[in-house]
Amino acid sequence: MLKELGALMNLMGNRSKIQEEIQKFQQSVGNIVAEASSGGGYVTVKVNGRLEVLSVRIAEEALQLNDREMLEDLIAAAVNQAFAKVRGQLAEESAKMAANMGLPPGLLGNSFPGLG
C-alpha cells in the first residue's frame, strides 16, 4: 500500500506526464470499437469507446418474422453485449495508461465512466 502511495505521490509531481497519458487515453477511446450480435445474427450492433451506438443492423429475416417484442429484445441484448466488450477494452486501455505512469495495476480501478 505504501509503495502505491509513493508511486502516486511521485506522479503528482509530474503533471505533464499525467496530462500526456490522459490525452493518449482519450485519443485511444475514440478508436475503440466493439461489435456484437444476437439472435443468431438477426441483430448486429457496433459501439465505440465513448459508449455511443455507431450502427444497428437488422437482418431482413428478422423483419419478416413480424415479432416486434422479440426484435426489441434482440436489439437490447446486442447493445448490452457490445457495451460489455467495449468496457473490457476500456479497462485494458486504462491499465496501460496506469502502467505508463508507473502506477501499480488496478490502482485506477473503475474511475473512468463506463468501466463499472
N, C-alpha and C positions, 0 to 999 in steps of 0.2 A: 504494500500500500504506500509506504514512504517513497519507494522507488518511482511509482507512478506519479505521486505528488511532486517529486523532484523534477520529473520529465515535464510535467505540466507547468511548473514554475519557470523552468528553463525556456520553455516555448513562449511563455508570456513576455519574455524579454526580447523575443524575435518576432515582432508584429509583421514584418514584411514577409517572412516565411509563412505565417498563418494566412495572410491575405493571398499569397501566391497559391497556396494549396486549396483554399476555398474557391478561388477563381477557377482552378483546374477542375475541381469537383463540379462546380456549376456548369462548366462547359461540357463535361462528360455526361451530366444528367440529360442534357438536351439531345445527346446522341444515343442514349439507351432506348431500345425498342424491344417490346415483347409481344408475342402473338399467341393466342390460344383459341382452341376450337371446342365446340360442344355439339352433342347430338350426332356424333359420327361425321362431323364436318358440315352439318347443316348451317351452323353459325360460326364465323371466324371473326375475332376482334383483335385489333392491333392498338397498343397503347405505348406512350413514351414515359421517360423517367420523370416528367413533370406531372405524371398521373393524369394525362389528357388522353381521351379516346381519339385515335387517329383515323380509324376506319372500322366499319362493321360490314361484313359480307354475309348475305343470307342466300343460301343455295335455292335455286328455282324449285327443287323438290320439296323443300321446307315450306315454301309458299303454297304449293299445290295441296299440301295436307289440310290447309284451311283451318288450322288449330291455333288461334291467337294466344291462348294461355300457354300452350307448350312452347311456342316461339318466344314469348316473353321470358319464360323460364330458361330457355337455351341462351338467350342474349345475356341475361343476368349471370348465368354460370360461366359463359365465355369471358365476360368482362372481369368477373372475380378471379378467374384463373390467370388472365393476363396481368392483372394488378399484382397478384401473388408473385408471378415471375419477375416483374419489374422491381418489386420490393426487394427480392433476393439480389438482383443486380445492383440496386442502390446500396444495399448493405455491403456488398463486395467493394464497391467504389469508395464508400466511407471508410472501410477498413484500410484500403490502400492509402487514402488520404491521411489517416491516423499514423500509419507506418511511415509515410514520407515525412511526417512532422516529428517522428521519433517517439510517438505515444505507444503504449502497450496496446495489443489487440483488445477490443471491447471497451476501451476507456470512453469512447464517444457514445457507446450504447446506441439507443434508438433516438438520438437527439435530432434527427432530420425528419421532416414531415414525410409521412407515408411509410416509414420503416417499422411502425409498431404493429 
